[in-house]
Every structure is written in structure tokens, then in C-alpha cells.
Amino acid sequence: MTGAYGVGIGWRPEISGFVAGLPGLRFVEVVAESLPHSGPAPAALADLRARDVAVVPHGVRLSLGGAEPVDPARVAHLAHAAALVDAPLVSEHIAFVRAGDVEAGHLLPLPRSREAVAAVVGNVRRTQAELSVPIALEPIAAIFDWPDDELTEAQFITEILDQTGALLLLDIANVYANARNRDTDPVDLLDRLPLDRVAYVHVAGGADHGGVYHDTHTDPIPAEVLDLIGELCARHRPPALLLERDGNYPAGDVLRAELDAVATASGYPTVT
């Protein structure tokens, strides 16, 4: 992510004042669907841009893995969001959220099949045709897998990236969550992904509920996730890492400590 190297944080209205007070901040991420369809960007984001803080719109509603073509209006809004904040890139998920008129309300995993690869590739290409900036794709945390997968997770992700030329948004917390729930080694996935394609990295907390680890974005970052950042950076240090919080916001000193922990684990300067 050109000009935005280092550690960032997900911008949310509830913590906008805290984010504005981070002196070393280089970039933030904003939920694309929260940006207006017309008129200026929120004043707090405009102030960050005036400080040369990069703003990345992060989509959650395109449903790139859906069987139907992506909704042109949603794609147009993502492109508008990128222009509104002068974004260096946008991001979305390798997932589906709707089928026909039925909204799931969640990011749902895809079967790792060649048919699913084709569906994602088609929708990513439709989206890229309307964008003036690159798109980074995020594999999600999944609490279940479809049966009879044809491809490994690394093969599935890599085929989509190769066929679209898209970048990778690697969520290291999702890597940990999926490995824990599947009883696999998360480092093995890092060794099989095209890490040179990583645009930036998500870092978030989670919690165990009934023996299933959930990527909650409302809990502290586990030590194991911080350790995985070290494993990732030992292989290929990503341009940027971003702390995600989506509720249960702690006091500012706690958020600062988490940001500092991400910076320490990755070897980047602190933003606080």
C-alpha cells in the first residue's frame, strides 16, 4: 500500500476521537457501506486525509462468492467510496452474503471448488472493471467447511488471485481461527500462500465459545495471533497491518497497548 506502511486501525465513529489523536497513524480502514452515496466524506475522515493518513474502504456486502453477478449499484458505490476518500485501494471478502433476495446477515464460506473459483473470479472482474484502484481480497474465518472440497485453502486463494490479478488482504486472526477450529497448523498455510501479494494484514481478537473459536473483533488479541505476526514477518513482512475492533471498545490506553503490541510483533514504529 504505497505511502501507508506501518500500523493502522479500523476507523469507527465510536472511536473516531481516539483515532484522530494517534500521532504516528499512517492509514485507517472504513467500512465502505458506511460511506455516503453523495456529498462529502465524514469530517473526521476528511481531517485524516488532510494529515496524509490513507483511508481504505473495506466492503462487506458485495457477495463476491455469490452465484449471481454482483449488484452493479453496490459495485458503483464501492468505486464512489474509493474516490470519495482518495483511496490507494479497496478491499472485500472471498465469501457470499446473499442468494437471490435472501440476506444471510453474515459472511459465509464458499466450497473450495473450481466452480466457486469461477464464480468469485467473474464477480471480482466485474468489480475491477468499475474500479480505478486495486482491490485486495480477504479470506474469511469459517466455523464450518463444505464437504468434498476440491482444493486446499491455499490453492483456492491462489487460483483466485492468479486469475484476477487481485491483491491479498490476509487476516492473520482468521488464519489462527481456522487452524484452531480445524486442528491444523496455521504456519503451514503461511508457507503456502503468495505472501508477496499481501496488500495489508488484519489483526483482531476472538474468543472460544463451546469449543469453537470465534473471530469476534470485540475481544483482546490472543498471544498466539501476535506470535503468528512474527511468523508472517519472518517469511515476508507485509506493507501494513491494521487492528480491527467492532464493538466492546476498551479504554484508550488498552487500545494503545494493542496497537503497540502489533507494532512490536511486526517491527514497525508505534503509532501512539
TORKEZA-975379 format. One record per residue (C-alpha): residue number from 0; y negated, z, x negated. Coordinates in Angstrom, 2 decimals, decimal comma, m for minus. Layout:
residues N
+-------+---------+---------+---------+
! dovex !       y !       z !       x !
+-------+---------+---------+---------+
!   NUM !       Y !       Z !       X !
...
+-------+---------+---------+---------+
END
This chain:
residues 272
+-------+---------+---------+---------+
! dovex !       y !       z !       x !
+-------+---------+---------+---------+
!     0 !    0,00 !    0,00 !    0,00 !
!     1 !   m2,87 !   m1,35 !   m2,04 !
!     2 !   m5,56 !    1,22 !   m2,82 !
!     3 !   m3,86 !    4,06 !   m0,93 !
!     4 !   m1,48 !    5,55 !   m3,45 !
!     5 !   m0,52 !    9,20 !   m3,15 !
!     6 !   m0,03 !   11,66 !   m0,32 !
!     7 !   m1,31 !   11,30 !    3,24 !
!     8 !   m0,88 !   12,87 !    6,65 !
!     9 !   m0,34 !   11,68 !   10,19 !
!    10 !   m3,69 !   11,80 !   11,98 !
!    11 !   m3,56 !   13,55 !   15,34 !
!    12 !   m6,54 !   14,67 !   17,47 !
!    13 !   m5,29 !   18,28 !   17,35 !
!    14 !   m5,67 !   18,42 !   13,55 !
!    15 !   m8,47 !   15,92 !   13,06 !
!    16 !  m10,84 !   18,59 !   11,75 !
!    17 !   m8,27 !   19,76 !    9,21 !
!    18 !   m7,60 !   16,19 !    8,09 !
!    19 !  m11,32 !   15,49 !    7,71 !
!    20 !  m11,57 !   18,44 !    5,32 !
!    21 !   m8,96 !   17,19 !    2,83 !
!    22 !  m10,99 !   16,12 !   m0,21 !
!    23 !   m8,30 !   14,12 !   m2,01 !
!    24 !   m6,92 !   12,29 !    1,01 !
!    25 !   m6,14 !    8,60 !    0,40 !
!    26 !   m4,53 !    7,49 !    3,67 !
!    27 !   m3,58 !    8,53 !    7,18 !
!    28 !   m1,33 !    7,10 !    9,84 !
!    29 !   m2,31 !    6,91 !   13,51 !
!    30 !   m0,09 !    6,16 !   16,50 !
!    31 !   m1,03 !    2,57 !   17,31 !
!    32 !   m0,69 !    3,05 !   21,06 !
!    33 !   m3,29 !    5,85 !   20,95 !
!    34 !   m6,00 !    3,47 !   19,76 !
!    35 !   m8,28 !    1,88 !   22,37 !
!    36 !   m7,79 !   m1,65 !   23,67 !
!    37 !  m11,54 !   m2,26 !   23,47 !
!    38 !  m14,55 !   m0,61 !   21,95 !
!    39 !  m14,80 !    1,16 !   18,61 !
!    40 !  m12,22 !    3,29 !   16,84 !
!    41 !  m12,38 !    7,06 !   17,39 !
!    42 !  m15,31 !    8,52 !   15,48 !
!    43 !  m13,05 !   10,73 !   13,34 !
!    44 !  m11,12 !    7,68 !   12,12 !
!    45 !  m14,32 !    5,74 !   11,53 !
!    46 !  m15,55 !    8,63 !    9,38 !
!    47 !  m12,36 !    8,50 !    7,33 !
!    48 !  m12,73 !    4,76 !    6,83 !
!    49 !  m16,29 !    5,36 !    5,65 !
!    50 !  m14,77 !    7,59 !    2,95 !
!    51 !  m12,43 !    4,74 !    1,99 !
!    52 !   m9,41 !    6,53 !    3,47 !
!    53 !   m6,90 !    3,89 !    4,57 !
!    54 !   m5,70 !    4,06 !    8,19 !
!    55 !   m2,27 !    2,67 !    9,09 !
!    56 !   m1,39 !    2,05 !   12,78 !
!    57 !    2,18 !    3,16 !   13,47 !
!    58 !    3,72 !    1,61 !   16,58 !
!    59 !    6,25 !    3,43 !   18,74 !
!    60 !    6,55 !    1,20 !   21,81 !
!    61 !    7,27 !   m2,38 !   20,73 !
!    62 !   11,05 !   m2,04 !   21,07 !
!    63 !   11,79 !   m4,42 !   18,22 !
!    64 !   15,52 !   m3,92 !   18,75 !
!    65 !   15,48 !   m4,79 !   22,43 !
!    66 !   17,45 !   m7,73 !   23,77 !
!    67 !   14,30 !   m9,15 !   25,36 !
!    68 !   11,44 !  m10,67 !   23,37 !
!    69 !    8,70 !   m8,22 !   22,53 !
!    70 !    5,91 !   m7,91 !   25,07 !
!    71 !    3,05 !  m10,19 !   23,90 !
!    72 !    0,46 !   m7,73 !   25,21 !
!    73 !    1,92 !   m4,91 !   23,11 !
!    74 !    2,00 !   m7,14 !   20,04 !
!    75 !   m1,60 !   m8,17 !   20,67 !
!    76 !   m2,64 !   m4,53 !   20,86 !
!    77 !   m0,91 !   m3,74 !   17,56 !
!    78 !   m2,79 !   m6,62 !   15,94 !
!    79 !   m6,02 !   m5,37 !   17,53 !
!    80 !   m5,33 !   m1,84 !   16,25 !
!    81 !   m4,92 !   m3,16 !   12,71 !
!    82 !   m8,24 !   m5,00 !   12,91 !
!    83 !   m9,98 !   m2,01 !   14,52 !
!    84 !   m9,32 !    0,27 !   11,55 !
!    85 !   m9,23 !   m2,44 !    8,85 !
!    86 !   m5,61 !   m1,51 !    8,14 !
!    87 !   m3,79 !   m2,64 !    5,00 !
!    88 !   m0,57 !   m2,89 !    7,02 !
!    89 !    1,09 !   m1,70 !   10,24 !
!    90 !    4,49 !   m0,15 !   10,88 !
!    91 !    7,08 !    0,05 !   13,66 !
!    92 !   10,68 !    1,18 !   14,19 !
!    93 !   14,03 !   m0,53 !   13,98 !
!    94 !   15,01 !    0,74 !   17,43 !
!    95 !   14,78 !   m0,04 !   21,11 !
!    96 !   12,93 !    1,93 !   23,77 !
!    97 !   13,45 !   m0,13 !   26,92 !
!    98 !   15,82 !   m2,51 !   28,67 !
!    99 !   14,22 !   m4,61 !   31,35 !
!   100 !   11,93 !   m2,28 !   33,29 !
!   101 !   13,82 !    0,88 !   32,27 !
!   102 !   11,94 !    3,01 !   29,73 !
!   103 !   14,10 !    5,33 !   27,66 !
!   104 !   11,25 !    7,55 !   26,51 !
!   105 !   12,90 !    7,79 !   23,10 !
!   106 !   13,57 !    5,68 !   20,04 !
!   107 !   17,23 !    4,68 !   20,43 !
!   108 !   19,54 !    3,45 !   17,67 !
!   109 !   20,98 !   m0,04 !   17,54 !
!   110 !   24,58 !   m1,01 !   16,95 !
!   111 !   24,80 !   m2,20 !   13,36 !
!   112 !   25,97 !   m5,67 !   14,35 !
!   113 !   24,89 !   m9,16 !   13,38 !
!   114 !   23,81 !   m9,72 !   16,98 !
!   115 !   21,47 !   m6,73 !   16,70 !
!   116 !   20,17 !   m8,04 !   13,38 !
!   117 !   19,32 !  m11,33 !   15,07 !
!   118 !   17,52 !   m9,55 !   17,92 !
!   119 !   15,41 !   m7,47 !   15,55 !
!   120 !   14,64 !  m10,42 !   13,29 !
!   121 !   13,49 !  m12,52 !   16,24 !
!   122 !   11,18 !   m9,81 !   17,50 !
!   123 !    9,80 !   m8,99 !   14,07 !
!   124 !    8,99 !  m12,66 !   13,51 !
!   125 !    7,26 !  m12,85 !   16,91 !
!   126 !    5,20 !   m9,82 !   15,90 !
!   127 !    4,40 !  m11,13 !   12,42 !
!   128 !    3,09 !  m14,36 !   13,94 !
!   129 !    0,27 !  m12,38 !   15,59 !
!   130 !   m0,50 !  m10,01 !   12,71 !
!   131 !   m2,96 !  m10,63 !    9,90 !
!   132 !   m1,42 !   m7,83 !    7,78 !
!   133 !    2,15 !   m7,00 !    6,65 !
!   134 !    4,50 !   m4,92 !    8,77 !
!   135 !    6,76 !   m2,14 !    7,50 !
!   136 !    9,93 !   m1,30 !    9,43 !
!   137 !   11,25 !    2,25 !    9,83 !
!   138 !   14,95 !    3,02 !   10,36 !
!   139 !   15,19 !    5,94 !   12,77 !
!   140 !   17,04 !    9,25 !   12,86 !
!   141 !   20,02 !    8,85 !   15,19 !
!   142 !   22,13 !   11,63 !   16,66 !
!   143 !   24,88 !    9,14 !   17,54 !
!   144 !   26,28 !    5,87 !   16,22 !
!   145 !   27,61 !    2,97 !   18,25 !
!   146 !   31,34 !    2,28 !   17,77 !
!   147 !   32,71 !   m0,61 !   15,73 !
!   148 !   29,68 !   m1,22 !   13,53 !
!   149 !   29,98 !   m4,43 !   11,53 !
!   150 !   27,52 !   m3,41 !    8,80 !
!   151 !   26,71 !   m0,30 !    6,83 !
!   152 !   23,29 !    1,20 !    7,35 !
!   153 !   22,06 !   m0,20 !    4,03 !
!   154 !   23,42 !   m3,68 !    4,82 !
!   155 !   21,87 !   m3,61 !    8,29 !
!   156 !   18,43 !   m2,63 !    6,99 !
!   157 !   18,55 !   m5,01 !    4,04 !
!   158 !   19,53 !   m8,02 !    6,17 !
!   159 !   16,60 !   m7,42 !    8,49 !
!   160 !   14,18 !   m7,08 !    5,58 !
!   161 !   15,55 !  m10,15 !    3,82 !
!   162 !   15,34 !  m12,35 !    6,90 !
!   163 !   11,82 !  m11,26 !    7,88 !
!   164 !   10,14 !  m10,51 !    4,56 !
!   165 !    9,01 !   m7,21 !    6,09 !
!   166 !    8,42 !   m4,07 !    4,07 !
!   167 !   10,38 !   m0,84 !    4,46 !
!   168 !    8,94 !    2,39 !    5,84 !
!   169 !   11,51 !    4,85 !    4,52 !
!   170 !   11,63 !    8,14 !    6,39 !
!   171 !   13,25 !   10,50 !    3,90 !
!   172 !   13,67 !   13,12 !    6,63 !
!   173 !   15,63 !   10,58 !    8,68 !
!   174 !   17,82 !    9,85 !    5,65 !
!   175 !   18,57 !   13,56 !    5,42 !
!   176 !   19,12 !   13,98 !    9,17 !
!   177 !   21,51 !   11,05 !    9,46 !
!   178 !   23,51 !   12,06 !    6,40 !
!   179 !   23,81 !   15,64 !    7,61 !
!   180 !   24,94 !   14,61 !   11,09 !
!   181 !   27,38 !   12,02 !    9,72 !
!   182 !   28,60 !   14,28 !    6,91 !
!   183 !   27,70 !   11,68 !    4,29 !
!   184 !   25,74 !   11,77 !    1,05 !
!   185 !   22,06 !   10,87 !    1,56 !
!   186 !   21,70 !    9,86 !   m2,10 !
!   187 !   24,31 !    7,16 !   m1,57 !
!   188 !   22,00 !    5,43 !    0,91 !
!   189 !   19,09 !    5,62 !   m1,54 !
!   190 !   21,26 !    3,90 !   m4,12 !
!   191 !   21,99 !    1,01 !   m1,73 !
!   192 !   18,55 !    0,33 !   m0,24 !
!   193 !   15,99 !   m2,11 !   m1,70 !
!   194 !   13,61 !    0,64 !   m2,78 !
!   195 !   11,22 !   m1,88 !   m4,31 !
!   196 !   10,43 !   m2,95 !   m0,74 !
!   197 !    9,22 !    0,52 !    0,33 !
!   198 !    5,61 !    0,44 !    1,56 !
!   199 !    5,41 !    4,19 !    2,09 !
!   200 !    7,57 !    7,17 !    2,98 !
!   201 !    7,59 !    9,58 !    5,92 !
!   202 !    8,31 !   13,26 !    5,31 !
!   203 !    8,90 !   15,67 !    8,19 !
!   204 !   10,65 !   18,83 !    9,26 !
!   205 !   13,56 !   19,37 !   11,59 !
!   206 !   15,94 !   21,96 !   12,95 !
!   207 !   19,59 !   22,46 !   13,76 !
!   208 !   20,45 !   22,76 !   17,45 !
!   209 !   24,08 !   23,38 !   18,32 !
!   210 !   25,34 !   21,93 !   15,07 !
!   211 !   23,24 !   18,75 !   15,34 !
!   212 !   20,22 !   18,35 !   13,11 !
!   213 !   17,17 !   17,04 !   14,97 !
!   214 !   14,21 !   15,35 !   13,30 !
!   215 !   11,63 !   17,33 !   15,28 !
!   216 !    8,34 !   16,82 !   13,42 !
!   217 !    7,48 !   20,34 !   14,61 !
!   218 !    9,32 !   22,42 !   12,01 !
!   219 !    8,81 !   23,04 !    8,28 !
!   220 !   10,13 !   20,52 !    5,76 !
!   221 !   13,56 !   21,70 !    4,56 !
!   222 !   14,03 !   22,21 !    0,84 !
!   223 !   16,76 !   19,56 !    0,95 !
!   224 !   14,25 !   16,93 !    2,07 !
!   225 !   11,90 !   17,84 !   m0,77 !
!   226 !   14,84 !   17,52 !   m3,14 !
!   227 !   15,53 !   14,05 !   m1,73 !
!   228 !   11,96 !   13,04 !   m2,53 !
!   229 !   12,74 !   13,86 !   m6,13 !
!   230 !   15,92 !   11,77 !   m5,98 !
!   231 !   13,98 !    8,88 !   m4,47 !
!   232 !   11,20 !    9,03 !   m7,06 !
!   233 !   13,72 !    9,19 !   m9,89 !
!   234 !   15,00 !    5,80 !   m8,69 !
!   235 !   11,76 !    4,16 !   m7,59 !
!   236 !    8,60 !    6,10 !   m6,83 !
!   237 !    7,07 !    4,80 !   m3,60 !
!   238 !    3,37 !    3,91 !   m3,43 !
!   239 !    2,64 !    6,64 !   m0,89 !
!   240 !    4,17 !    9,49 !    1,09 !
!   241 !    2,99 !   10,82 !    4,44 !
!   242 !    3,53 !   14,19 !    6,12 !
!   243 !    4,33 !   13,87 !    9,84 !
!   244 !    3,53 !   16,66 !   12,31 !
!   245 !    3,66 !   16,03 !   16,04 !
!   246 !    3,26 !   19,46 !   17,61 !
!   247 !    3,58 !   23,18 !   16,93 !
!   248 !    0,78 !   22,74 !   14,44 !
!   249 !    0,66 !   25,63 !   11,95 !
!   250 !   m2,41 !   27,18 !   10,38 !
!   251 !   m4,31 !   25,06 !    7,91 !
!   252 !   m3,02 !   26,95 !    4,88 !
!   253 !    0,56 !   26,22 !    5,96 !
!   254 !   m0,16 !   22,51 !    6,33 !
!   255 !   m1,88 !   22,53 !    2,95 !
!   256 !    1,19 !   24,13 !    1,40 !
!   257 !    3,42 !   21,41 !    2,89 !
!   258 !    1,14 !   18,67 !    1,60 !
!   259 !    1,13 !   20,30 !   m1,82 !
!   260 !    4,93 !   20,52 !   m1,75 !
!   261 !    5,19 !   16,79 !   m1,02 !
!   262 !    2,75 !   16,06 !   m3,85 !
!   263 !    4,70 !   18,25 !   m6,27 !
!   264 !    8,04 !   16,70 !   m5,31 !
!   265 !    6,70 !   13,17 !   m5,79 !
!   266 !    4,49 !   13,77 !   m8,81 !
!   267 !    1,31 !   12,65 !   m7,05 !
!   268 !   m2,01 !   14,55 !   m7,08 !
!   269 !   m2,61 !   17,08 !   m4,32 !
!   270 !   m4,99 !   16,17 !   m1,51 !
!   271 !   m6,13 !   19,74 !   m0,83 !
+-------+---------+---------+---------+
END
